[in-house]
Amino acid sequence: MHEHFIQKMANVSLAAKALEQGKGILRLAPTWVPRSFCVPGRRIKLHPDDYYVLGGVRGGIDERWLSSTTPAKNGPLTGEHEGLSKVVFQDGDTTEQLLLKDVIDELKGEIIGDRLWDEYKSWPMYSKFFDNMGPLPHHIHHNDEKAALVGQNGKPEAYYFPPQLNNHGGDFPYTFFGITPGTTKEQIKQCLMDFNKGDNKITNFSSAYKLEPGTGWDVPPGILHAPGSLCTYEPQKASDIFAMYQSLVNEAIVPEELLWNGTPQDKVGDYDELVSVIDWEANVDPNFAANHFMMPKPVRPLEDMQAQGYVENWICYKSAAYSAKELTVMPGATVTIKDAAAYGMIVMQGHGKFGVWDIETPALIRYGQLTNDEFFVSEAAAKEGVVISNPSANDPIVILKHFGPNNPDLVL
């Protein structure tokens, strides 16, 4: 009997052991991603000596990817597993790390739920912090139809600006969105044709909106946008497709190959093809802000939640492709929080218990150091409810939660 039991344990995979260890909640290691074309804003808690730890040629680390099964596309120098989240598992005295992607591929619906596994055979979103000192170029993400021409998925994304990571707004805390009503397609096409003439001045035909911590924006595919320099929490569809339509940003030249990124080989050089990627009606919408700006919305009546010691808000709620919530657990409170879907989460403030795990918010993280601030909650654990307790007399626990497509709790 005893030998049989030992044999059975040996057959249990590391992935299954990790899921059992966390009672349905996986602990994740931080995933840092550099960008060669960006200057870090230094707000994502990495140690000051570590923003350029990968070497000058790779650029600074200005992103932390969250619950990601999507590899980063950073050109020929991209590191192995760059952008991919890892599950941390304590096996006796040894700490094992497994790719979240491999754990999901093996355990399937046990992690993300059969609803998502049966339809997508993967975790079809990820979130990230992006943290740039300056603004990004005016760019666009292709829709599913355009992306399919190069074998990719289209890419909607959303932004939320966490107050905890925005003590300074960077060099330009304004985002250009869309195209000013009255602009013609010919004018935009001319900007694209002028890409190699220094500044193609495409943002002259756009409007910039001041970014406010504690609010967000929804950005469907086909919308021109030049993200401003707030540190941004960004849930998005699992895709890395984009094209840069602005040739000069913050006095930095954008390479022309990025203009044609995502364009099929046989269409490179066809400026009408670039214009056709733009969802024209959505860009010139005179009510653009009303249709895309997101103030936090309570998930249920505030009084009911406050009486139980917590507040939860929808922060990204205008897309079927993903959604996100911000959960605050008051000092001294213990609450049970149920969700209808699996989710990744990141702790923004405070410390306490989250299911069987100790959670805490690090003030400073070395590159390669493990943390207790990021987890992935399986669908079964989410539905059963996660018990969260805050032992602090002063500090709330604040958690951001990112969900996959068609969250049953979200009414669009």
N, C-alpha and C positions, 0 to 999 in steps of 0.2 A: 504493500500500500504506500509506504513512505517513498520507495524508489519511483513508483508510478507518479507520485505528486511532484518529485524533483524533476522528472522528465517533462511533465506537463509545464512546469514553470519555465524550463529552458526553451520551450516552444513559444512562450509568450514573447512577442517582439518588444523591442525597446519602445516603439511607438505606443503599444498597448500599455506598457508599464508606465510610461510618462502620463498617459491619460488617467490611469488608475491612481498614480501618485497625486495628481492634482484634483482627483474626484471630478473629472470632466472639465477641468480648467487647466490649460497648458501655460507654463511660464515661458516667456520669450526673451531672447537676448537682444540688446540694441543692435540695429542695422544702420550703419553709417554709409552715406553715399556722397562722393565728391562730384563736383561739376567743374570742368576745366574753364568754362566761360563765365564763372560767377565769383564774386568776393563774398565770403561768409559774413553774415550779420552778427555772429557770435552770441546767439540767444538760445541755442538748443542744449546748453549745459555741458557741452564738451569742454574738457580742460583747455585753457588757452594755448598750451604747447602742442595740442593734438589736432588743431584744425588743418594743418598741412602735413600731418604725420605720414601720408601716403606719397609724399614727394611733390615738389613744385610742379612737375609736368602733369600730374593728375588734377591739379587745382585744389582748392580748399573744400573741406567738408561743409556743405551748406544744407544737407538734407538728412533726416532720419526717417527711414521707411518703417511702417507699422503694419503688422499682420500681412506681410507681403509674400506671395508665391510667384511674383513677377520679377524676372531678372532686370537689372538696370542695363540700358543700352548706352554705354559710355565709350564706344569706339574700340579700337584694337587693344588699348591698354586696360580695358575693364578687368577687374579682379575676378577670380573664381568666386561664384556665389554672391557677387555684388548685388545688393538690393533684395536678397532673399532672407526672410526671417528664419531664425533657428529656434527650435524648442530646446529648453534646458531641462535635463533630467538627472537627478541625484541617484546614482547606482552605488549604494554603500558609500565608500569614500571617494569614488570617482564621479566627476561631473561629465556627463555625456551631452553632446549637442547634435541634434538631428534637424534636417531642413523641415520647416513647417509644410512645404510642398510635398515632401516624401511621406510625412505623417498623414496628411489628408489623402494622398493617393492610395495609401495602404488602408486607412480606417474609414475613408469615404464618409457616408452618412452619419457614422458615429461621431464625427467631428462637426461637419457643416450641416447635417440634416439631409435626409433623403430628397427633400424638395429641391435643394440646390444641387446636390450631387447628381440626381437623375437628369436634370436639365443641362448642367454646365460641365459635369465631370471634373470640376476644379473649384477653387475659391475665386470668384470672378471680380474681386475688387482688392484694393489695398488703400491705405491712407499714408500720409507722410507729413512731417513738418518740413516746410521749406523756408529758408532763413537767409535771405540775401540782403547785403548792405544797400544795393541799388535796385532799380526796377528791372524787370525782364523785357526783352523785345516784344513788340506787338506780334502775336502769333495765333495760330489756329489749330484746332484738332479736327481731323476728318470724321465724317459720320460713317456708319457701318458700310454703306454702299461704296463710298470712296475708298475706305480703308481696305475693303475686300479686294480691290484691284491690286494691292501689294501684299495680300495674304495676312492682313491684320484686322483687329477689331477697332471700331470707332471709339471715341473717347469723350464722354461727358465727365465733368469734374465739379467739385464744389469747394468753397473756401469758408473757413471760420478762423477768426483771429483771437487766439486765447489770451486773455489779460495777463496770465502768469508768464507768458513769454514775450511780452511787448512793453518792457520798460522804456525802450526807445523805438521810434518808428522807422529807423533807417534813413537813407538819403531822400527817399521820394515815396511817402506813404499814400499814394494816389494810384488808382488803377484806371487805365483807359479801357473802356468797353464799347464794342459795337462801332457803328458808322453813323455820323451825324445825318439826320434826315435831310433830304435834298441833294445829297452826294450822288453822283452817277457812277455806274460801273466803269465807264471810260476813265474817270478820274482815279479810281483805285487801280485799274489796270496800268495806267501811266506810272503810278508810284512803283508798282512791281517791276515795270520795264526799266525804271530808273535805279534799280537796286544797286548797281555797281557805280553809281555817280556820287558816292559819299552818303549823304543823308537823303533817303527817299521821302522823308516828311509825311509818312502815311498817317501818323497820329494827328496831323493837322485836320484830318477828316474824322476824328473821333472825339469823345468826351471823356474827361477824367473825373472820377468820383473819389472823394476823400474816404479813406478806410478807417473804420472805428473798431477798436478792440471790443470783443463781446458780440460782434455781429458777423454776418457772412453773405456770400453771393453764390448763386447757382450759374454754372457755365455749360450749357449744352454744346454738342459738337457744332462746328460751323460758325461759331461766334469769335470775332477778333477780340483779343484781350492782351493787355500788357501789364502783368501783375506788379503792383506796387511793393514797397519794401517792408511791409509789416511781416513778422514771423507768422506763417500761415499753416493751419491744420487743413489738410486737403484730401478728403475722401474722393476716390475716383475709380472708374472702371479699369480693370486690369488690361492696360494697353499703353504703349509708349509712343503713339503716333502723333506727330506734330509737324508744322512747317512754320518757319520764321518769316514774317512778311515785312519786318522793319529792318533796315540795313545798318542803322547806327543807333545805339542806345547808351545813354550815359557816357558819351564820347568813346564808346567801344564799337569797333566794326564787327558786324555779324557776317560770317563766311557765307558765300553765295550757295554752297551746297545745301545749307539749311533751308534756303528758300524752296528748293526742289525736294526736300525730305518728304517721303510719303507719296511722291508723284510716280506713277508707273514709268518705267524706262522709256517707252515709246512716246510719252507725253512731255518729257523734259524739254523745256524751251517753248512750250505752248502756254502763253500767259492767260489765255481764255480758260484753260484747264484750272489754273490757280484761282481765277475769279469764281469759277463754278463750285469750288470747295466752300465758298462763303454762303451761308444761309441768309440771303439778302434781306428778306422780310423781317427776320428776327433781329438782324443787326441794326436796321434803320427804325425799329420800333420806337415811337415817341414815348411810350411808357416803359422803356427798358428797365429803369430802376425798380418801378413798381412790380414788374414781372420777374425780376431776378434777385433783388436784395432780400436777405433773410434776417429778420429779428428772431431771437429765440422765442419758441412757443411752448408753454407748459404742456406736458404729455397728458396731464389730467388736472382737475381744479387745484389751484395752488393751496387753498386752505386744507384740503384733504391730505396733500403731501406733507405740508409743514407740520400738521398735527402728528404725523408719523415720524418726523425728524429728518426729512429729506426734501429736495426739490429736483425734479428732472425736466429738462427742456429738450425739445427737438431743436437742433442747430442747423442741420442740413436735411431738407424735407421736400424739395421740389422735383426730385428725379426718382424714377423707378429703379435706376441702376445701382443705387446705394442710398444709405441714409446715415445720420449720426445724431447722437444725443449727448448732452452734458448732464452728468449726475453729481449733485452735491449732497453729501451726508453730513449732517450737523454735528458739532462737538458733542460727545457723550452718547450719540444715538446708535442703535443697532436696528438695521432694516433688512427686509428680504425683498429683493428686486427681481421681478420676473420679466422675461422678454420672450417673444414668440420665435426668435431666430438666433442663430449663432452670431457672435460678434468678437472683434478684436477690441482691446481697451488699453488706454494709457493713463497713468495716474499723474495728474497735474499739480496736485497740492495735497498735503496732509499725509497721514500714515494710519495703519490699522490692520484689520483682517478682511480678506476678500475670499469667502469660502474657506478652504484649508490654508490659504497662503497668507503670509505676512506681506503687506504692501507698504511702500514708502515712496516719497518723492525725493530723488537725489538732488543735491544742490550742484554737484560737479561730478562728471563721469569721465574717466580715462578711456581712451580708445582701447577696445578689447575687454574692458571691465564688464562684469555681469551686474545686473540691477534687479530690483523687485518692483519695477514700475510698469511692466508691459506683460499682458496675458491674452490668451485666446479662450473664449468661453464656448464650449460645444453647445449645439442646439438643445440637447437633453438637459444639460446643466442650466441653461438659460430659462428653459420652460419650467423646470423644477423650482427655480428661484435661487439667487446667490445671496447668502447672508453676509452683510457687510457691517462691521462694527468699527466705530471711531472712538478710541480711548482718550483722545485729546480733550482737554478742558477748553481749548481756545481755537484750534485750527480745524476748519472743515476739511473733509476729504472731497476732492474734485476729480472726476474721472470723465474722460472722453471715450465714447463707445461708437465704433464704426461697423455697420451692417452691410450685408450683401444685397442683391437685387430683390425687389418685391417683398420688402419687409411686411409681414402680415399686420403688424401694429400700425403701419403708416397709411393714413388716408390721404391720397394725393388730391 
